[in-house]
Amino acid sequence: MIIAEKRDYHKLKKNAGFFIIITVILLLAVFAFPDNHGARRWIYLPGGASIQPSEIAKYVVVLYMAKSIEQKGEKIRTFKYGIMPYLLVSGFFAGLILLEKNLSIASVVMIVTLIVLFSSGCKKKHMAILFLLVFAAGVAFTVLEPYRMKRLVSFLNPWEDPKGDGYQLIQSLLALGSGGILGMGIGQSRQKCYYIPEPHNDFIFSIIGEELGLIGCVVIICLFLVFIWRGIKTAIRARDVFGTLLAIGITGVIAIQAIINIAVVTGSMPVTGVPLPFISYGGSSLVFNLTAMGILLNISRQTN
């Protein structure tokens, strides 16, 4: 983050093509490594370390769009030049991530694409068409995969299968309920001891709720809201279109992941594997999120 903050964000334009090529290679390289619970998302490095290329892809798509839209100018308001190229590029990256069995991150990529295009001034009717296409694709990929369909059904009524597909959500709700207003105290969670799967990762927010209570949850949500507000403010005051769209995209990636993660653990949407930014366990996620924060800070330092 410190290195990225000191480096002028305009220099990213020159290296955008290089980042795209490297990201595609890394996304394909995951298929050369063993799967983990049926998913191939990681490149395993010597010494036990690993890297998750999909974490890079989210920001590379934002970088590509920010650079391209600035160059395109008023052509962004046409469907042929303003919508289709980004739909194809983002769809290509989302497709590669989907092949890794990672619908959640693929969805994040497409939602961020919609946000950046909307912010760039695309026509409302074009955005409506694009939204319907993305929504239809999401429904199709959910229905065609039996395990995703089971997750959707279990989300609607997790108590129908409390020991199977509804187990994670029920245990998460038990953790949140046990915390009450003030929580049980840091380190006093019972649900993280063999009850909630992945308590350090996808369901960390429910552990926060159990240990720090409603007050702790509200504080976390408020911190993310402050971040989103500052990110939007930075985007509005950026020196150029490239900085504005880059700031919007980075803020969007963090905001979407936070919203989805909190919605999942509170039973507001189907269970899906999206980490809570800056808090969930995961080296790749933390490294690339902090790098993106450095870029956002650099944009903020150069605002008008």
GICOR-V906821 format. One record per residue. N is the residue number from 1. PHI is phi in whole degrees, 0 to 359 (none if undefined). PSI is psi in degrees with one decimal (none if undefined). Layout:
N,PHI,PSI  N,PHI,PSI
This chain:
1,none,-43.4  2,296,-42.5  3,296,-45.7  4,295,-33.6  5,294,-34.2  6,280,-16.0  7,264,128.5  8,302,124.8  9,295,-19.5  10,294,-23.1  11,291,-16.7  12,293,-25.7  13,302,-44.0  14,295,-30.5  15,259,7.2  16,301,-45.7  17,299,-40.9  18,297,-44.2  19,297,-38.5  20,297,-47.2  21,298,-46.8  22,298,-41.2  23,295,-42.6  24,299,-43.7  25,299,-43.6  26,293,-38.6  27,295,-32.8  28,280,-30.0  29,294,-24.6  30,298,-24.7  31,285,-8.3  32,273,-3.3  33,247,158.3  34,298,150.9  35,281,161.3  36,232,106.8  37,58,38.2  38,86,-5.6  39,250,145.4  40,242,89.6  41,240,-8.6  42,237,146.6  43,254,118.1  44,271,127.2  45,256,159.7  46,301,144.3  47,90,5.5  48,92,-3.7  49,281,162.7  50,211,162.3  51,225,140.6  52,249,101.2  53,300,-27.1  54,298,-25.4  55,292,-31.9  56,285,-40.4  57,303,-37.1  58,303,-43.9  59,277,-28.3  60,294,-39.7  61,298,-42.0  62,298,-44.4  63,298,-46.0  64,300,-45.9  65,294,-42.1  66,299,-44.1  67,293,-46.8  68,292,-42.7  69,294,-38.0  70,299,-41.2  71,289,-29.8  72,285,-31.7  73,65,-132.8  74,290,-13.4  75,296,-15.6  76,297,-19.2  77,276,-1.2  78,260,149.8  79,288,-38.9  80,294,-44.4  81,260,-20.9  82,260,-21.1  83,243,-51.4  84,302,-46.7  85,302,-39.5  86,283,-32.4  87,296,-40.0  88,290,-45.5  89,293,-50.0  90,296,-38.0  91,296,-34.8  92,295,-47.9  93,295,-43.5  94,297,-36.0  95,296,-43.2  96,298,-41.7  97,293,-35.5  98,294,-34.8  99,295,-23.0  100,279,2.3  101,67,50.9  102,223,72.5  103,295,-33.7  104,297,-48.5  105,290,-35.5  106,299,-38.4  107,294,-39.9  108,300,-43.3  109,301,-45.8  110,288,-36.5  111,293,-41.3  112,297,-37.9  113,302,-44.6  114,298,-42.3  115,296,-46.0  116,294,-42.0  117,296,-41.7  118,298,-41.7  119,290,-23.8  120,279,-9.2  121,102,22.2  122,295,153.4  123,295,147.0  124,297,-37.6  125,292,-33.4  126,292,-39.7  127,294,-36.4  128,296,-43.2  129,297,-45.1  130,297,-41.8  131,299,-43.5  132,296,-39.3  133,296,-45.7  134,295,-42.2  135,296,-43.8  136,297,-40.2  137,296,-41.8  138,298,-42.8  139,296,-43.0  140,298,-47.7  141,294,-27.2  142,285,-44.3  143,290,-36.0  144,286,-19.9  145,257,114.8  146,304,-40.4  147,291,-31.0  148,288,-36.5  149,294,-37.6  150,296,-39.1  151,298,-40.1  152,295,-44.7  153,294,-41.5  154,293,-30.8  155,295,-37.3  156,291,-34.1  157,209,80.2  158,296,-25.4  159,285,-6.7  160,290,-29.4  161,223,71.3  162,293,-22.6  163,258,0.1  164,240,-111.7  165,293,-24.5  166,268,0.7  167,299,-50.1  168,301,-47.7  169,294,-41.2  170,298,-45.1  171,295,-34.1  172,294,-43.0  173,293,-35.2  174,296,-39.4  175,295,-46.8  176,297,-40.9  177,292,-36.4  178,294,-28.0  179,289,-28.4  180,61,-144.3  181,277,-46.1  182,259,-12.8  183,86,170.5  184,269,-6.7  185,107,148.1  186,298,128.8  187,85,-0.9  188,261,9.0  189,297,136.6  190,261,-30.2  191,292,-26.5  192,283,-8.5  193,267,81.3  194,78,6.6  195,258,-57.9  196,274,122.8  197,292,141.5  198,56,48.2  199,293,-22.5  200,273,-5.8  201,236,-97.8  202,293,-27.3  203,247,28.7  204,295,-30.7  205,294,-34.3  206,291,-31.8  207,290,-38.2  208,300,-42.6  209,296,-36.5  210,287,-39.6  211,273,-33.5  212,247,-3.5  213,72,-168.5  214,300,-38.0  215,298,-44.5  216,298,-41.4  217,296,-43.1  218,296,-39.6  219,298,-45.3  220,299,-46.0  221,297,-41.4  222,297,-38.7  223,298,-42.5  224,293,-37.0  225,295,-40.8  226,297,-41.9  227,299,-45.8  228,298,-43.7  229,299,-46.6  230,293,-35.5  231,295,-42.4  232,293,-40.6  233,298,-41.3  234,297,-41.7  235,297,-42.3  236,296,-36.4  237,265,5.5  238,298,155.5  239,291,-29.5  240,213,174.7  241,297,-39.9  242,302,-47.3  243,295,-40.7  244,299,-50.3  245,290,-34.9  246,295,-43.2  247,294,-41.9  248,298,-43.6  249,295,-46.2  250,297,-45.4  251,298,-39.6  252,297,-41.7  253,300,-48.4  254,294,-44.7  255,297,-45.4  256,298,-44.8  257,295,-40.7  258,296,-44.3  259,297,-46.7  260,296,-46.3  261,300,-47.9  262,294,-37.2  263,295,-37.9  264,295,-50.6  265,289,-19.0  266,263,3.3  267,78,22.2  268,270,-11.3  269,204,164.7  270,302,150.0  271,295,127.7  272,211,155.0  273,271,75.5  274,245,120.9  275,288,155.7  276,276,115.7  277,307,135.9  278,73,-12.3  279,244,-45.4  280,297,150.1  281,296,143.0  282,148,110.6  283,294,-46.3  284,300,-46.2  285,300,-45.5  286,293,-44.3  287,299,-48.6  288,283,-31.0  289,295,-42.1  290,291,-35.6  291,299,-44.1  292,298,-36.1  293,295,-36.7  294,298,-42.3  295,297,-42.0  296,296,-39.8  297,295,-36.9  298,294,-40.8  299,298,-41.2  300,296,-36.4  301,291,-22.8  302,254,15.9  303,291,157.6  304,289,none
